Amino acid sequence: LVEALKRLYKRVETFNGIIIETTGLADPAPVIQTFFVDEQIKKMYKLDSVITVVDAKHIIPRLDEVKPEGVENESVEQVVFADKIILNKVDLAKDEDELKTIEDRMKK
Protein backbone atom coordinates (compact mmCIF):
# COMPACT_ATOMS: atom_id res chain seq x y z
CA LEU A 1 0.00 0.00 0.00
CA VAL A 2 2.81 2.41 0.88
CA GLU A 3 4.54 1.97 -2.47
CA ALA A 4 1.25 2.23 -4.38
CA LEU A 5 0.39 5.49 -2.60
CA LYS A 6 3.84 6.92 -3.36
CA ARG A 7 3.58 5.98 -7.05
CA LEU A 8 0.09 7.44 -7.25
CA TYR A 9 1.26 10.69 -5.67
CA LYS A 10 3.92 11.09 -8.35
CA ARG A 11 1.42 10.51 -11.17
CA VAL A 12 -1.49 12.71 -10.09
CA GLU A 13 -1.19 16.49 -9.89
CA THR A 14 -3.86 17.06 -7.22
CA PHE A 15 -6.20 14.89 -5.19
CA ASN A 16 -9.67 15.56 -3.91
CA GLY A 17 -9.40 12.32 -2.02
CA ILE A 18 -8.54 8.66 -2.15
CA ILE A 19 -10.81 5.83 -1.15
CA ILE A 20 -9.16 2.59 -0.10
CA GLU A 21 -11.65 -0.24 0.01
CA THR A 22 -10.75 -3.42 1.87
CA THR A 23 -13.21 -5.99 0.63
CA GLY A 24 -14.81 -8.32 3.10
CA LEU A 25 -13.48 -8.99 6.54
CA ALA A 26 -10.16 -7.21 6.72
CA ASP A 27 -8.36 -5.77 9.71
CA PRO A 28 -8.40 -2.00 9.15
CA ALA A 29 -5.50 -1.27 11.53
CA PRO A 30 -2.62 -1.87 9.07
CA VAL A 31 -4.28 0.29 6.42
CA ILE A 32 -4.86 3.11 8.91
CA GLN A 33 -1.33 2.82 10.31
CA THR A 34 0.04 3.39 6.81
CA PHE A 35 -0.95 7.05 7.10
CA PHE A 36 0.85 7.55 10.43
CA VAL A 37 3.96 5.35 10.32
CA ASP A 38 5.60 6.24 7.02
CA GLU A 39 7.01 9.80 7.10
CA GLN A 40 6.63 10.37 3.36
CA ILE A 41 3.02 9.21 3.36
CA LYS A 42 2.29 11.49 6.34
CA LYS A 43 3.51 14.46 4.26
CA MET A 44 1.67 13.41 1.08
CA TYR A 45 -1.72 12.44 2.49
CA LYS A 46 -4.11 13.17 5.33
CA LEU A 47 -6.41 10.45 6.65
CA ASP A 48 -9.80 12.12 6.78
CA SER A 49 -12.00 9.30 7.99
CA VAL A 50 -12.56 5.57 8.14
CA ILE A 51 -15.90 4.45 6.76
CA THR A 52 -17.18 0.93 7.31
CA VAL A 53 -20.06 -0.68 5.43
CA VAL A 54 -22.03 -3.01 7.69
CA ASP A 55 -24.33 -5.74 6.38
CA ALA A 56 -27.60 -5.49 8.37
CA LYS A 57 -28.41 -9.16 7.85
CA HIS A 58 -25.12 -10.55 9.20
CA ILE A 59 -23.47 -7.98 11.46
CA ILE A 60 -24.80 -9.08 14.87
CA PRO A 61 -23.72 -12.73 14.49
CA ARG A 62 -20.35 -11.54 13.15
CA LEU A 63 -19.83 -9.23 16.13
CA ASP A 64 -20.73 -12.05 18.51
CA GLU A 65 -18.33 -14.60 16.97
CA VAL A 66 -15.86 -15.96 19.49
CA LYS A 67 -12.39 -16.18 18.01
CA PRO A 68 -9.47 -18.28 19.24
CA GLU A 69 -6.98 -16.75 21.65
CA GLY A 70 -4.87 -14.13 19.87
CA VAL A 71 -7.20 -13.82 16.86
CA GLU A 72 -9.04 -10.54 16.39
CA ASN A 73 -12.69 -10.39 15.40
CA GLU A 74 -12.40 -8.40 12.16
CA SER A 75 -16.02 -7.24 12.32
CA VAL A 76 -15.46 -5.74 15.76
CA GLU A 77 -12.22 -4.13 14.57
CA GLN A 78 -13.93 -2.57 11.57
CA VAL A 79 -16.74 -1.10 13.68
CA VAL A 80 -14.38 0.15 16.39
CA PHE A 81 -12.04 1.89 13.93
CA ALA A 82 -14.88 3.49 11.93
CA ASP A 83 -15.61 7.19 12.08
CA LYS A 84 -18.74 6.56 10.05
CA ILE A 85 -20.78 3.39 9.56
CA ILE A 86 -22.98 2.78 6.55
CA LEU A 87 -25.68 0.20 7.20
CA ASN A 88 -26.54 -1.63 3.99
CA LYS A 89 -28.94 -4.44 3.08
CA VAL A 90 -31.48 -2.93 5.46
CA ASP A 91 -34.21 -4.49 3.33
CA LEU A 92 -33.05 -7.90 4.60
CA ALA A 93 -33.68 -7.00 8.25
CA LYS A 94 -36.75 -8.62 9.79
CA ASP A 95 -38.32 -5.34 10.88
CA GLU A 96 -37.67 -1.86 12.24
CA ASP A 97 -36.95 -3.28 15.71
CA GLU A 98 -34.09 -5.34 14.35
CA LEU A 99 -32.66 -2.29 12.58
CA LYS A 100 -32.92 -0.30 15.82
CA THR A 101 -31.10 -3.08 17.67
CA ILE A 102 -28.33 -3.05 15.06
CA GLU A 103 -28.01 0.74 15.18
CA ASP A 104 -27.88 0.69 18.99
CA ARG A 105 -25.18 -1.98 18.89
CA MET A 106 -23.09 0.07 16.45
CA LYS A 107 -23.19 3.04 18.83
CA LYS A 108 -21.70 1.09 21.76
Secondary structure as UniProt FT lines:
FT   HELIX           2..11
FT   HELIX           29..37
FT   HELIX           39..44
FT   STRAND          51..55
FT   TURN            56..58
FT   HELIX           59..64
FT   TURN            69..70
FT   HELIX           74..81
FT   STRAND          84..88
FT   HELIX           90..92
FT   HELIX           96..107
//
